[in-house]
Amino acid sequence: MYPILYRKKTRTGFLLALLLLALGIRLLGAPEARRSVWKQTKSVLGSETLLKTVVYLETGMRPEPKTPHSGNSAPDGRKPEGLPAVALRSELRAKQEPVPTSETEAFAAEGQSEEIKTEIETETGASAAPEPISFTAEEAEEIDFRGDCSYTVDKAALLQQPLNWPDEPGPKVLVIHSHSCESYTECEGHSYTPSADYRTLDMQNNVVAVGDALAEALAALGVELIHDRTYNDYPDYNSSYAVAREKIEAYLEQNPSIVMVLDLHRDALEQPVRESVELDGQTVAPLMLVVGTDEGGLDHPHWADNLSCALKLQALANRAFPALFKQISFRSQRFNGDLTRGSLIVEVGSTENTLPEAIAAMPYLAQLVAELLQCP
């Protein structure tokens, strides 16, 4: 076939016939047929073999062969810049696939953007942002209260109201212990010298050690925090909340980024009964949230916000660890909850639990607190 193309008239006619054929297909064919034929025609007309043939027929010269080079080096011997693979691929595609300037070029480029986007998301781990955490009225109904507060509240409205956390750089959580000396039932490996019944100054064996475990678990989840490890109930137990209040106020002044104050305690049951939860094959001390109000006469503008936080935390726990939390203790006392909109007391187990059981609950609490901080 090719020798006849040495005659210019024949060559011109041949090329004209190809052009008319392509034009006929373009005008008369269905969109799907046009696209398929165009791809095939383009691949043939743009093939390296045909290009070499046309150059040889027109000039009698063979094209210069390409100089081979390593895939890890540029043609001039330079090493490529240290760009990510995705960036390199995007740069190459930008050179090889220019923005279409005509409808025919658009056929070749159509559908490529989604393919490239999928590839980039796969290689970089990028994906759609997770949906914001939301709650339902049904979840509110599953949460019960105990305690001496007589207020009637709309649990569903408080559960669903937004938190609107301030977004200041710095620590988000303050962990403190108004009753730092509270301790647990002694067990193997955890004996101590008591300062009173179920109390000790040994910070390796009182509730401060539980705070250490919570701080470690929160930090592992990327939550920046402060843990106050000082005594607030020694030597004067009756002044413990007043002492803790001064420290909380100082921390908040120095760290305006703090949005949650978690006051960790060990509960003291009126009727000592051992309570525990089995999670992931281990025995865990149950948790109880305590929320104060202004019913006792002290100013507390944030009690509804505190209760909203408690309801959300309990709802999150009911989804993931249904037996971990006991009923919310709704109280008439203030308990320093007025200092932030995210203040909560967390009772970790009771005198009937051991320290290892209390510590075992902290990774679960940390996970829930980290999720709560992501709530809108």
C-alpha positions in Angstrom: 0.0 0.0 0.0 2.7 2.5 1.0 4.7 2.6 -2.4 1.6 4.1 -4.2 1.8 7.0 -1.8 5.0 8.2 -3.6 2.6 9.8 -6.2 1.4 13.1 -4.8 -2.0 13.0 -6.4 -2.7 9.6 -5.1 -1.4 10.6 -1.7 -3.5 13.7 -1.6 -6.6 11.7 -2.6 -5.9 9.1 0.0 -5.6 11.7 2.8 -8.7 13.5 1.5 -10.6 10.2 1.6 -9.5 9.7 5.2 -10.7 13.2 6.1 -14.0 12.7 4.4 -14.5 9.4 6.2 -13.7 11.0 9.6 -16.1 13.9 8.8 -18.9 11.6 7.8 -18.5 9.6 11.0 -18.4 12.8 13.0 -21.6 14.2 11.5 -23.7 11.1 11.2 -22.6 8.7 13.9 -24.1 8.4 17.4 -22.1 10.0 20.3 -20.9 6.6 21.5 -19.8 5.5 18.0 -18.1 8.8 17.4 -16.1 8.5 20.6 -15.1 4.9 19.9 -14.1 5.5 16.3 -12.3 8.7 17.2 -10.2 6.8 19.7 -9.3 4.1 17.2 -8.6 6.6 14.5 -6.5 8.8 16.8 -4.5 5.8 18.0 -3.7 4.8 14.3 -3.0 8.3 13.0 -0.9 9.1 16.0 1.0 5.9 16.1 4.8 6.1 15.9 5.0 3.6 13.1 2.8 5.7 10.8 4.7 8.8 11.7 8.0 7.2 10.8 6.5 6.0 7.5 5.1 9.4 6.5 8.5 11.1 7.4 10.4 8.5 5.3 8.0 8.9 2.3 8.2 12.7 2.4 11.9 13.1 3.1 13.6 9.8 2.5 15.1 10.1 6.0 14.5 8.0 9.0 13.7 9.8 12.3 16.5 9.9 14.9 16.0 7.2 17.5 15.2 8.3 21.1 18.1 8.3 23.5 17.3 5.8 26.2 17.7 6.9 29.8 17.0 5.5 33.3 13.5 6.0 34.7 15.2 7.4 37.9 17.1 10.2 36.0 16.3 13.0 33.7 17.5 12.7 30.0 20.4 15.0 30.7 21.5 12.9 33.6 20.1 15.1 36.4 18.2 13.4 39.2 14.5 14.4 39.5 13.4 16.7 42.2 12.1 15.1 45.4 8.4 15.6 44.7 5.7 13.1 45.8 4.7 10.5 43.3 1.3 12.1 43.0 2.8 15.5 42.3 5.1 14.0 39.6 2.2 12.2 38.0 0.1 15.4 38.0 2.9 17.3 36.4 3.4 14.7 33.7 -0.3 14.6 33.0 -0.4 18.4 32.8 2.2 18.2 30.0 0.7 15.2 28.2 -3.0 16.0 28.6 -3.5 19.8 28.0 -6.9 21.4 28.7 -9.1 20.6 25.6 -9.5 23.4 23.2 -12.0 21.8 20.9 -14.9 19.3 21.1 -12.9 16.6 19.5 -10.1 16.9 22.1 -12.7 16.8 24.8 -13.7 13.3 23.7 -10.2 12.1 24.6 -10.1 13.9 27.9 -13.6 13.2 29.0 -13.9 11.1 32.2 -10.2 11.4 33.1 -10.6 13.9 35.9 -12.6 11.5 38.1 -10.0 8.7 37.5 -7.1 11.0 38.4 -9.0 12.3 41.5 -9.6 8.7 42.7 -6.0 7.8 42.2 -4.7 10.8 44.1 -7.2 10.1 47.0 -6.1 6.5 47.1 -2.4 7.3 47.2 -2.6 10.2 49.7 -5.2 8.7 51.9 -7.5 11.7 51.3 -11.2 11.1 51.5 -14.4 12.8 52.2 -14.6 14.5 55.6 -16.5 12.4 58.2 -20.1 13.5 58.9 -20.5 15.5 62.1 -21.6 13.7 65.2 -25.4 14.0 65.8 -27.8 12.7 68.4 -31.5 11.7 68.5 -34.4 12.3 70.9 -34.6 8.5 71.3 -31.0 8.4 72.7 -32.0 11.1 75.2 -34.9 9.0 76.5 -32.4 6.1 77.2 -30.5 8.3 79.7 -31.7 8.4 83.3 -30.9 10.7 86.2 -30.4 10.3 89.9 -29.5 12.8 92.6 -31.2 15.6 94.6 -31.9 18.2 92.0 -35.6 18.8 91.4 -35.2 20.6 88.1 -37.2 19.3 85.1 -35.1 19.4 81.9 -35.7 18.7 78.2 -33.1 16.0 77.8 -33.6 15.8 74.0 -33.1 19.5 73.5 -30.0 19.6 75.6 -28.6 16.5 74.0 -29.1 17.9 70.5 -28.0 21.5 71.2 -24.6 22.4 69.6 -21.6 22.8 71.9 -19.8 25.4 69.8 -16.4 24.7 71.3 -14.0 27.7 71.1 -11.1 27.0 68.9 -8.0 28.4 70.7 -4.6 26.9 70.2 -3.3 25.0 73.3 -4.6 22.4 75.8 -8.2 21.6 75.5 -8.8 19.6 78.7 -7.9 20.1 82.4 -7.8 17.0 84.6 -7.9 17.8 88.3 -8.9 16.0 91.5 -10.7 18.0 94.2 -10.3 14.9 96.4 -6.8 13.9 95.4 -6.3 11.4 98.3 -9.3 9.1 97.5 -8.1 5.5 97.1 -9.5 2.0 96.4 -9.6 -1.4 97.9 -6.1 -2.7 98.2 -5.0 -5.6 96.0 -1.9 -7.5 95.0 0.7 -5.0 93.9 -1.3 -2.0 95.2 -1.0 -1.7 98.9 -0.6 1.6 100.6 -0.4 3.5 103.9 -3.8 5.0 104.5 -4.2 8.6 105.8 -7.9 7.8 106.5 -10.4 5.2 105.4 -9.9 4.7 101.7 -7.6 7.7 101.5 -3.8 7.9 101.0 -1.2 10.4 100.2 0.5 7.8 98.0 -0.1 9.2 94.5 0.8 5.8 93.0 -2.2 4.4 94.7 -4.9 7.1 94.9 -7.1 8.7 92.3 -4.2 10.8 91.0 -2.9 7.6 89.4 -6.2 7.2 87.7 -5.7 10.7 86.3 -2.3 9.8 85.1 -3.8 6.9 83.1 -6.5 9.2 81.6 -3.9 11.8 80.7 -1.7 9.2 79.0 -4.7 7.8 77.0 -5.9 11.3 75.9 -2.4 12.3 74.8 -2.2 9.1 72.8 -5.3 10.2 71.0 -3.8 13.6 70.2 -5.8 15.5 72.8 -3.6 18.2 74.4 -4.3 18.5 78.2 -3.1 19.6 81.6 -3.1 17.2 84.6 -3.1 18.8 88.0 -1.4 16.3 90.4 -1.4 18.4 93.5 -3.3 17.8 96.8 -6.5 19.7 97.0 -8.0 17.9 100.0 -5.0 17.8 102.3 -4.4 18.9 105.0 -8.0 20.4 105.0 -10.6 18.1 103.4 -13.4 20.6 104.0 -11.7 23.3 101.8 -11.0 20.9 98.9 -13.4 22.5 96.4 -12.3 26.0 97.3 -8.6 25.1 96.9 -9.4 23.3 93.6 -11.4 26.3 92.4 -8.4 28.7 92.8 -6.3 26.3 90.8 -8.9 25.9 88.0 -9.3 29.6 87.7 -5.5 30.0 87.4 -5.2 27.3 84.8 -8.1 28.9 82.8 -6.5 32.3 82.9 -3.2 31.0 81.7 -4.8 28.6 79.1 -7.9 30.2 77.5 -7.9 27.2 75.1 -9.3 24.9 77.9 -12.9 23.9 77.1 -13.3 20.9 79.5 -12.5 20.5 83.1 -12.7 16.9 84.3 -12.7 16.5 88.1 -11.9 12.8 88.7 -13.1 11.2 91.9 -13.6 7.8 93.5 -17.2 7.3 94.6 -18.2 6.3 98.1 -21.4 4.2 98.1 -23.8 4.5 101.0 -24.4 0.8 100.7 -21.0 -0.7 99.7 -21.7 -3.0 96.7 -19.0 -4.1 94.3 -19.9 -3.0 90.8 -17.8 -3.8 87.7 -18.1 -4.1 83.9 -16.6 -6.6 81.6 -15.0 -5.0 78.5 -12.7 -6.6 76.1 -12.1 -9.5 78.5 -11.1 -7.3 81.4 -12.8 -6.1 84.6 -13.4 -2.4 84.5 -14.7 0.0 87.2 -18.0 1.7 86.1 -18.1 5.4 85.6 -20.7 8.0 86.7 -21.0 11.7 85.6 -22.0 14.3 88.2 -23.5 17.6 87.1 -24.2 20.4 89.5 -26.8 23.2 89.2 -27.7 26.5 90.9 -30.6 25.0 92.8 -28.5 25.2 96.0 -28.3 29.0 95.8 -24.8 29.5 94.2 -24.6 31.2 90.9 -24.1 28.7 88.0 -24.8 30.1 84.6 -23.4 27.1 82.8 -25.2 24.1 84.4 -27.4 23.5 81.3 -24.2 23.5 79.1 -22.5 21.1 81.6 -25.6 18.8 81.4 -25.5 19.0 77.6 -21.9 17.7 77.7 -22.8 14.9 80.1 -25.7 13.8 78.0 -23.6 13.7 74.9 -20.8 11.8 76.6 -23.3 9.3 78.0 -25.0 8.9 74.6 -21.6 8.2 73.0 -20.9 5.7 75.7 -24.2 4.0 75.2 -23.3 3.5 71.6 -19.9 2.0 72.1 -19.8 0.7 75.7 -23.4 0.4 76.9 -22.7 -0.8 80.5 -19.8 1.5 81.2 -21.7 4.5 82.7 -24.2 4.5 85.5 -27.1 7.0 85.7 -26.1 10.7 85.6 -26.0 12.2 89.1 -28.0 15.5 88.8 -27.2 17.6 91.9 -28.3 20.9 93.5 -24.7 21.7 94.5 -22.4 23.7 92.1 -19.1 21.7 92.4 -17.1 24.4 90.5 -19.0 23.6 87.4 -19.7 27.3 86.7 -16.1 27.9 85.7 -16.5 26.4 82.2 -19.3 25.3 79.9 -17.6 21.8 79.8 -17.1 21.1 83.5 -17.9 17.5 84.7 -17.2 15.4 87.7 -16.4 11.8 86.8 -16.7 9.2 89.6 -14.4 6.4 88.6 -15.5 3.2 90.5 -16.0 3.1 94.2 -14.3 2.0 97.4 -15.2 -1.6 96.4 -13.2 -1.4 93.2 -9.4 -1.8 92.9 -7.0 0.7 91.4 -6.3 -1.6 88.3 -10.0 -1.7 87.6 -10.3 2.1 87.8 -7.2 2.5 85.5 -8.7 0.0 83.0 -11.6 2.3 82.5 -9.5 5.3 81.4 -8.8 4.3 77.7 -12.6 4.1 77.2 -13.2 7.4 78.9 -10.4 9.0 76.8 -11.9 7.7 73.6 -15.3 9.2 74.5 -13.9 12.6 75.5 -11.9 12.8 72.3 -15.2 12.1 70.4 -17.0 14.7 72.4 -14.4 17.3 71.5 -15.3 16.7 67.9 -19.0 17.4 68.4 -20.1 20.6 66.7 
